[in-house]
Amino acid sequence: MTACSGTSSTTTASTSPSSATGSGTPPTIEQTTWAGQVCTAAGALKTSIEGLATAATAGGGDVKTKLATQFATIKTSATTLTQTIATVPKGSENDPDLQAVKTSSDQLKSSIDSLEQGVNSLQSASGIGIATALAGVVAGASTALTSLQSTAQAIKTAAKDGKGTLGQAFAANDSCTSLQS
């Protein structure tokens, strides 16, 4: 999966429709800022999920603690992403690029909820049940990454087709550049 870079958010808006791939009104500063926040949050969530998968496969005596701590980071990252997507800039509610991003975000939230159940099962597991629960956590992390990839794909598609101003905002935002390749 190609993720958004998670290090900065540039808020430069397109100044003319010809500088984006779509037509019509160029994105506002608010829309471009929002797009950068979405991409930054997606990048942070990807890093968090990969950290959980690494901790799960590393094992060790304190694996339960490591995974619980890492899942708390995932939960925070996922909440940031889903809340950012849900708080689309005013006037963008009917943008043609929004629905696919929102739908994929809802699916991502569901996969994070399932991953949470796996982490919780691990916390109460003992003996051989720990290995089984760890396998469930690794599978849950894989599913969450796949769901996140769907969100990234929705962003990439929006940026490439530029049907709406949000797609143009994703295309214009430096934080989303890695999704446009």
C-alpha positions in Angstrom: 0.0 0.0 0.0 1.2 3.5 -0.7 0.3 5.7 2.2 0.2 9.4 2.5 3.3 11.0 4.0 2.6 11.8 7.6 5.1 14.5 8.3 3.7 17.7 7.1 0.5 19.4 5.8 0.9 22.0 3.1 -2.1 24.2 2.7 -1.4 25.8 -0.6 -4.7 25.8 -2.6 -4.9 25.7 -6.4 -5.4 29.1 -7.8 -7.1 28.1 -11.0 -9.0 25.2 -12.3 -6.4 24.4 -14.9 -3.8 23.6 -12.2 -5.9 20.7 -11.0 -7.0 17.7 -13.0 -10.7 18.6 -12.8 -12.7 21.5 -13.9 -14.8 24.1 -12.2 -14.1 25.8 -8.9 -10.6 25.3 -7.5 -10.4 24.0 -3.9 -10.4 26.5 -1.1 -7.6 26.8 1.5 -10.0 25.0 4.0 -10.5 22.1 1.6 -6.8 21.7 0.8 -6.0 21.9 4.5 -8.6 19.2 5.2 -7.2 17.0 2.5 -3.7 17.3 4.0 -5.0 16.5 7.4 -6.8 13.4 6.0 -3.6 12.2 4.3 -1.4 12.9 7.3 -3.8 11.0 9.6 -3.9 8.1 7.1 -0.1 7.9 7.1 0.0 8.0 10.9 -2.6 5.2 11.2 -0.7 3.0 8.7 2.5 3.4 10.8 0.6 2.6 14.0 -1.0 -0.6 12.5 2.4 -1.7 11.1 3.9 -1.2 14.6 1.2 -3.5 16.1 1.9 -6.2 13.5 5.6 -5.9 14.3 5.0 -6.2 18.0 2.7 -9.2 17.6 5.2 -11.1 15.5 8.1 -10.2 17.8 6.5 -11.9 20.7 8.2 -11.9 24.0 7.1 -12.0 27.6 5.5 -8.6 27.6 3.7 -8.9 24.3 0.3 -8.3 25.8 1.5 -5.0 27.2 3.2 -4.0 24.0 0.1 -4.7 21.9 -2.3 -3.0 24.3 0.0 0.1 24.2 0.3 0.0 20.4 -3.4 -0.5 20.0 -4.1 2.6 22.0 -2.0 4.5 19.5 -4.0 2.9 16.6 -7.3 3.8 18.2 -6.2 7.4 18.6 -4.9 7.5 15.0 -8.1 5.8 13.6 -10.3 8.2 15.6 -8.3 11.2 14.2 -8.7 9.9 10.6 -12.4 9.1 10.8 -13.2 12.4 12.6 -11.2 14.4 10.1 -13.0 12.7 7.2 -16.4 13.3 8.9 -15.7 17.0 9.4 -15.5 17.9 5.8 -15.2 21.7 5.1 -18.5 23.5 4.9 -19.9 23.5 1.4 -18.2 20.2 0.5 -20.9 17.9 1.8 -22.2 17.0 -1.7 -18.8 16.9 -3.4 -18.7 13.9 -5.8 -15.4 12.7 -4.3 -16.5 12.6 -0.7 -18.8 9.5 -0.6 -16.1 7.0 -1.6 -13.7 8.4 1.0 -16.5 8.3 3.7 -17.6 4.8 2.8 -14.0 3.5 3.0 -13.6 5.3 6.3 -16.6 3.6 7.8 -15.2 0.2 6.6 -11.9 1.1 8.2 -13.6 1.9 11.5 -15.3 -1.5 11.5 -11.9 -3.3 10.9 -10.3 -1.3 13.7 -13.2 -2.4 16.0 -12.5 -6.0 15.0 -8.8 -5.5 15.7 -9.7 -4.2 19.1 -11.7 -7.3 19.9 -8.6 -9.4 19.0 -6.3 -7.3 21.2 -8.9 -7.6 24.1 -9.0 -11.4 23.6 -5.2 -11.5 23.8 -5.4 -9.7 27.1 -7.5 -12.4 28.7 -5.7 -15.3 27.0 -3.3 -17.7 28.8 -1.1 -20.6 27.8 -1.6 -21.8 24.2 -4.5 -19.4 23.9 -2.0 -16.6 23.7 -0.6 -18.0 20.4 -4.1 -18.3 19.0 -5.0 -14.8 20.1 -1.7 -13.4 18.6 -2.6 -15.0 15.3 -6.0 -13.3 15.5 -4.3 -9.9 16.2 -1.9 -10.3 13.2 -4.9 -11.2 11.0 -6.8 -8.3 12.3 -3.9 -5.9 11.7 -3.8 -7.3 8.1 -7.5 -6.6 7.6 -7.1 -3.1 9.0 -4.3 -2.4 6.6 -6.4 -3.6 3.7 -9.2 -1.3 4.8 -6.8 1.6 5.1 -5.6 0.8 1.6 -9.2 1.1 0.4 -9.3 4.6 2.0 -6.0 5.5 0.4 -7.3 4.2 -3.0 -10.5 6.4 -2.7 -8.2 9.4 -2.0 -6.0 8.5 -4.9 -8.9 8.1 -7.3 -10.4 11.4 -6.2 -7.0 13.1 -6.7 -6.6 11.6 -10.2 -10.1 12.2 -11.5 -10.6 15.6 -9.9 -14.4 15.5 -10.4 -14.9 17.7 -7.3 -13.0 20.3 -5.4 -12.1 17.7 -2.7 -10.3 15.6 -5.3 -8.5 18.7 -6.5 -7.7 19.5 -2.9 -6.1 16.0 -2.5 -4.2 16.5 -5.8 -3.0 20.0 -4.7 -1.8 18.9 -1.2 1.8 17.9 -0.8 0.9 15.5 2.1 -1.1 13.4 -0.5 1.6 13.3 -3.2 2.5 9.7 -2.6 -1.1 8.6 -3.4 -1.0 10.2 -6.8 1.7 7.9 -8.3 
